[in-house]
Amino acid sequence: MEQWTSLVLLSVALGLDAFSVSLGMGLQRVRLKHAFSAGIVVGGAHVVMPGLGMLLGDWLSDSASQWTTLGGGILLFGLGSYTVFASLSEKQSTGYTLAGAGIWLFALSVSIDSFPVGFSLGLRDSEFWISVLSFGFFSMVLTWTGFVVGRRAGALLGTYSELLGGSILCALGLYTIF
């Protein structure tokens, strides 16, 4: 049960980045059909990126099993710390378009941080398909939610969602280390 809780929290933490970006984009009144396709592409990217990380981490864990848990925990904590500090710093708004290459750039930009998370899970020999499908599902749903909420809410919530996601990653990293 504890493993499922950690996986769901990690999935939500990774998806909150997509939520915060889609929330800001939703404020610009993105068409719902573009938001729908963006959610699917983001969910797919959140399957591929951590999947590649898990495969690499699993391959490396066979040769470095003594340090794998510590390394994975440090990666999660480092990524969470970066997310927390980035959410508190001043940001320039990037103009995205959800047509053509813009949708792929959006998906890559919000899923790139899931690669080291997948890597750390691969070091711990986690369940591959359950993990990546959970990441993809929660990211897709949170992206859709961000677009819908963004149409109705202010920009303040976006900063707090990144802060929450980074805090969850830090907590999971510390849990893994200790």
LOSEMI-545456 format. One record per residue (C-alpha): z, x, y; residue in one letter. Coordinates in steps of 0.5 Angstrom, whole numbers. Each point is the difference from the previous one (the first is absolute). Layout:
+-------+-------+-------+------+
|    pz |    px |    py | type |
+-------+-------+-------+------+
|     Z |     X |     Y |    a |
...
+-------+-------+-------+------+
! end
This chain:
+-------+-------+-------+------+
|    pz |    px |    py | type |
+-------+-------+-------+------+
|     0 |     0 |     0 |    m |
|     2 |     6 |     5 |    e |
|    -7 |     3 |    -1 |    q |
|    -4 |    -7 |     1 |    w |
|     4 |     0 |     7 |    t |
|    -1 |     7 |     2 |    s |
|    -8 |    -2 |    -2 |    l |
|     0 |    -6 |     4 |    v |
|     4 |     3 |     6 |    l |
|    -5 |     6 |     0 |    l |
|    -6 |    -5 |     0 |    s |
|     3 |    -4 |     6 |    v |
|     1 |     7 |     4 |    a |
|    -7 |     2 |    -2 |    l |
|    -3 |    -6 |     2 |    g |
|     4 |    -1 |     7 |    l |
|    -5 |     5 |     3 |    d |
|    -6 |    -4 |    -1 |    a |
|     4 |    -6 |     2 |    f |
|     2 |     3 |     7 |    s |
|    -7 |     3 |     1 |    v |
|    -3 |    -7 |    -2 |    s |
|     5 |    -4 |     4 |    l |
|    -2 |     4 |     6 |    g |
|    -8 |    -1 |    -2 |    m |
|     2 |    -8 |    -1 |    g |
|     2 |     0 |     8 |    l |
|    -7 |     1 |     1 |    q |
|    -2 |    -6 |    -3 |    r |
|    -3 |     3 |    -6 |    v |
|    -5 |    -5 |    -4 |    r |
|     4 |    -3 |    -6 |    l |
|    -6 |     2 |    -5 |    k |
|     0 |     7 |     3 |    h |
|     8 |     0 |    -1 |    a |
|    -1 |    -2 |    -7 |    f |
|    -5 |     5 |    -2 |    s |
|     4 |     5 |     3 |    a |
|     6 |    -2 |    -4 |    g |
|    -4 |     1 |    -6 |    i |
|    -2 |     7 |     2 |    v |
|     7 |     2 |     2 |    v |
|     3 |    -2 |    -7 |    g |
|    -6 |     4 |    -4 |    g |
|     2 |     6 |     4 |    a |
|     7 |    -1 |    -1 |    h |
|    -2 |     0 |    -8 |    v |
|    -5 |     6 |     1 |    v |
|     4 |     5 |     4 |    m |
|     7 |     0 |    -3 |    p |
|    -4 |     0 |    -7 |    g |
|    -3 |     6 |     2 |    l |
|     7 |     3 |     2 |    g |
|     3 |    -2 |    -7 |    m |
|    -5 |     3 |    -4 |    l |
|     1 |     6 |     4 |    l |
|     7 |     0 |    -1 |    g |
|     0 |    -2 |    -7 |    d |
|    -4 |     6 |    -1 |    w |
|     4 |     5 |     3 |    l |
|     7 |    -3 |    -3 |    s |
|    -2 |     3 |    -6 |    d |
|     0 |     7 |     2 |    s |
|     6 |    -1 |     5 |    a |
|     5 |    -5 |    -3 |    s |
|     6 |     3 |     3 |    q |
|    -2 |    -1 |     7 |    w |
|    -4 |    -6 |     0 |    t |
|     6 |    -5 |     2 |    t |
|     2 |     4 |     6 |    l |
|    -7 |     1 |     2 |    g |
|    -1 |    -7 |     0 |    g |
|     6 |    -2 |     3 |    g |
|    -2 |     5 |     6 |    i |
|    -7 |    -3 |     1 |    l |
|     3 |    -7 |     0 |    l |
|     5 |     2 |     5 |    f |
|    -5 |     4 |     4 |    g |
|    -5 |    -5 |     1 |    l |
|     6 |    -5 |     2 |    g |
|     2 |     4 |     5 |    s |
|    -7 |     1 |     3 |    y |
|    -1 |    -7 |     0 |    t |
|     7 |    -2 |     3 |    v |
|    -1 |     6 |     6 |    f |
|    -8 |    -3 |     1 |    a |
|     3 |    -7 |     1 |    s |
|     4 |     2 |     5 |    l |
|    -5 |     5 |     4 |    s |
|    -5 |    -3 |     5 |    e |
|    -6 |    -2 |    -3 |    k |
|    -7 |     0 |     3 |    q |
|    -4 |    -7 |    -3 |    s |
|    -6 |     2 |    -4 |    t |
|    -5 |    -5 |     0 |    g |
|    -2 |    -3 |    -6 |    y |
|    -6 |    -4 |    -2 |    t |
|     0 |    -3 |    -7 |    l |
|    -8 |     0 |    -1 |    a |
|    -3 |     6 |    -4 |    g |
|     3 |     6 |     0 |    a |
|     6 |    -3 |     4 |    g |
|     3 |    -3 |    -6 |    i |
|     0 |     6 |    -4 |    w |
|     3 |     4 |     5 |    l |
|     6 |    -5 |     1 |    f |
|     1 |     0 |    -7 |    a |
|     0 |     7 |    -1 |    l |
|     5 |     1 |     6 |    s |
|     5 |    -5 |    -3 |    v |
|    -1 |     3 |    -7 |    s |
|     0 |     7 |     1 |    i |
|     8 |     1 |     0 |    d |
|     0 |    -3 |    -7 |    s |
|    -3 |     6 |    -3 |    f |
|     6 |     4 |     0 |    p |
|     4 |    -6 |    -2 |    v |
|    -4 |     0 |    -6 |    g |
|     0 |     7 |    -1 |    f |
|     8 |     0 |     0 |    s |
|     0 |    -6 |    -5 |    l |
|    -5 |     4 |    -5 |    g |
|     5 |     5 |     0 |    l |
|     5 |    -5 |    -2 |    r |
|    -4 |    -2 |    -5 |    d |
|     0 |    -7 |     2 |    s |
|    -4 |    -6 |    -3 |    e |
|    -7 |     1 |     3 |    f |
|    -4 |    -7 |     0 |    w |
|     7 |    -4 |     2 |    i |
|     1 |     5 |     6 |    s |
|    -7 |     0 |     3 |    v |
|    -1 |    -8 |    -1 |    l |
|     6 |    -1 |     3 |    s |
|    -2 |     4 |     6 |    f |
|    -6 |    -3 |     1 |    g |
|     2 |    -7 |    -1 |    f |
|     6 |     1 |     5 |    f |
|    -5 |     4 |     5 |    s |
|    -5 |    -6 |     0 |    m |
|     5 |    -5 |     1 |    v |
|     3 |     3 |     6 |    l |
|    -6 |     2 |     3 |    t |
|    -2 |    -8 |     0 |    w |
|     7 |    -1 |     2 |    t |
|    -1 |     5 |     6 |    g |
|    -6 |    -3 |     2 |    f |
|     2 |    -7 |     0 |    v |
|     7 |     1 |     4 |    v |
|    -4 |     5 |     5 |    g |
|    -4 |    -7 |     2 |    r |
|     7 |    -3 |     2 |    r |
|     5 |     6 |     1 |    a |
|     1 |     5 |     5 |    g |
|    -1 |     8 |    -1 |    a |
|     7 |     1 |     0 |    l |
|     1 |    -1 |    -8 |    l |
|    -5 |     5 |    -2 |    g |
|     4 |     6 |     2 |    t |
|     6 |    -3 |    -3 |    y |
|    -4 |    -1 |    -7 |    s |
|    -2 |     7 |     0 |    e |
|     7 |     2 |     1 |    l |
|     3 |    -4 |    -5 |    l |
|    -6 |     3 |    -5 |    g |
|     2 |     7 |     2 |    g |
|     7 |    -1 |    -1 |    s |
|    -1 |    -3 |    -7 |    i |
|    -4 |     6 |    -2 |    l |
|     6 |     4 |     2 |    c |
|     5 |    -3 |    -4 |    a |
|    -4 |     0 |    -6 |    l |
|    -2 |     7 |     1 |    g |
|     8 |     2 |     1 |    l |
|     1 |    -5 |    -6 |    y |
|    -5 |     4 |    -5 |    t |
|     3 |     7 |     3 |    i |
|     8 |    -2 |    -2 |    f |
+-------+-------+-------+------+
! end
